[in-house]
Amino acid sequence: MADPYTATREEFTNHLTAAEIPADANTTFKRYAESHQRLLTALTQHPAMAPNLQQTYMTPANSKNKIYFMWDFVGRTLGHIVSFDPTHNPARGPKKAIWKDVVSRTVMTKMLLAEDHTSKLETMLEAQYPDQRGRHPEIGEEVVAAARALP
């Protein structure tokens, strides 16, 4: 993994989305890894993410919007996923507690991006950053479709 103090968010994203999924990967691992790679790519390509991509990973974001926060959340989830041995069932073994977290984060991601009609994501963001009130980018069909495809 790249140094978070020198590598950009775009470089971190590329590292995660380019992670090889072997042909003999466990079916569960493969479903989660591929769907999160697609969603992280869609979030990265969203126009609202552009102001943040060339900053180092550890630099406070130029634009603290819902796309950025979901990019961060999904990227951290994918980071957990790719830490597993892809040929074994991730729900079993010594890291099953981490896998439970991956599943919970996936449910939350899908709910916030594809199934939320009550603006929970905006409410959470505005609680932390009141200046964002009324300044939320549209999520976009590409991101919604990728979120709906999560397991």
C-alpha atoms as one frame of an Amber mdcrd trajectory, in Angstrom:
protein
   0.000   0.000   0.000   1.189   3.496  -0.758   2.251   6.056   1.856  -0.892
   8.017   2.852   1.191  11.157   3.395   2.555  11.220  -0.157   0.110   9.210
  -2.294  -2.982  10.907  -3.670  -6.528   9.714  -3.153  -6.581   8.806  -6.829
  -3.517   6.577  -6.351  -5.114   4.876  -3.349  -8.286   4.303  -5.343  -6.371
   2.872  -8.286  -4.517   0.500  -5.963  -7.783  -0.848  -4.515  -9.731  -1.023
  -7.756  -6.871  -2.765  -9.565  -6.497  -5.489  -6.929  -6.513  -8.811  -8.777
  -9.315 -11.223  -8.018  -8.019 -14.693  -8.843 -10.036 -17.097 -10.966 -10.275
 -19.503  -8.029 -11.556 -16.830  -5.616 -14.245 -17.801  -3.156 -17.668 -16.810
  -4.520 -18.539 -14.613  -1.529 -15.182 -12.847  -1.622 -15.504 -12.297  -5.368
 -19.043 -10.827  -5.138 -18.040  -8.359  -2.438 -14.677  -7.409  -3.966 -15.936
  -6.856  -7.518 -19.043  -4.915  -6.503 -17.069  -2.647  -4.167 -14.439  -2.057
  -6.857 -17.188  -0.960  -9.268 -18.780   1.334  -6.677 -15.465   2.899  -5.654
 -14.691   3.553  -9.328 -18.102   5.205  -9.833 -17.608   7.403  -6.756 -14.114
   8.376  -7.920 -15.424   9.365 -11.355 -18.219  11.504  -9.879 -17.626  15.237
 -10.565 -18.044  16.078  -6.855 -14.960  13.982  -6.057 -12.680  15.835  -8.507
 -11.490  18.547  -6.043 -10.178  15.854  -3.700  -8.470  13.347  -5.985  -5.050
  14.972  -6.331  -4.667  15.686  -2.626  -2.699  13.264  -0.510  -4.830  10.736
   1.312  -4.107  12.367   4.692  -4.815  15.951   3.597  -8.214  17.280   4.727
 -10.565  17.172   1.748 -11.100  20.288  -0.357 -14.774  19.412  -0.696 -16.372
  17.596   2.224 -19.472  16.421   0.386 -21.497  13.207   0.498 -19.639  11.723
  -2.470 -16.311  12.232  -0.697 -17.565  10.674   2.527 -19.041   7.668   0.745
 -15.809   7.305  -1.284 -13.905   7.169   2.001 -16.363   4.701   3.579 -16.438
   2.393   0.543 -12.664   2.607   0.109 -12.063   1.562   3.704 -14.535  -1.292
   3.283 -12.764  -2.464   0.139  -9.454  -2.202   1.990 -10.801  -4.703   4.519
 -12.086  -6.988   1.759  -8.788  -7.206  -0.101  -6.964  -8.057   3.137  -8.628
 -11.497   3.099  -7.296 -14.601   1.399  -9.496 -14.584  -1.715  -9.559 -18.375
  -1.977 -11.238 -18.939   1.400 -14.695 -18.119   2.689 -14.181 -14.787   4.490
 -17.079 -15.453   6.885 -15.093 -18.282   8.459 -11.698 -18.283  10.075  -9.737
 -15.943  12.320 -10.922 -12.698  10.688 -14.663 -13.425  10.719 -15.323 -10.424
  13.015 -13.764  -8.156  10.395 -15.929  -9.809   7.738 -19.045  -9.089   9.831
 -17.987  -5.443   9.772 -17.603  -5.615   5.973 -21.138  -7.007   5.663 -22.546
  -4.315   7.989 -20.731  -1.563   6.106 -22.064  -2.957   2.826 -25.645  -2.866
   4.115 -25.140   0.727   5.307 -23.598   1.770   1.985 -26.408   0.264  -0.047
 -29.022   1.862   2.196 -27.447   5.335   2.079 -26.743   5.413  -1.658 -29.489
   3.333  -3.248 -32.402   3.004  -0.843 -32.516   6.171   1.270 -35.484   8.370
   0.547 -35.242  10.230   3.864 -31.923  12.052   3.330 -30.058  10.247   6.124
 -26.733  10.816   4.378 -27.357  14.554   4.060 -28.539  14.779   7.684 -25.402
  13.019   8.957 -23.176  15.249   6.834 -24.927  18.467   7.891 -24.630  17.518
  11.572 -20.843  17.505  11.189 -20.568  20.234   8.539 -23.488  22.707   8.806
 -22.107  24.711   5.868 -23.107  21.794   3.606 -26.828  22.387   4.243 -28.552
  22.596   0.870 -25.303  22.078  -1.064 -25.489  18.366  -1.802 -24.481  16.997
  -5.206 -26.796  14.522  -6.889 -25.561  10.988  -6.378 -26.037  10.077 -10.043
 -27.284   6.962 -11.786 -23.843   5.345 -12.122 -23.269   5.461  -8.361 -26.831
   4.369  -7.559 -26.595   1.428  -9.988 -23.252   0.339  -8.520 -24.659   0.613
  -4.980 -27.723  -1.438  -5.914 -25.405  -4.153  -7.237 -23.776  -4.630  -3.831
 -24.518  -8.027  -2.242
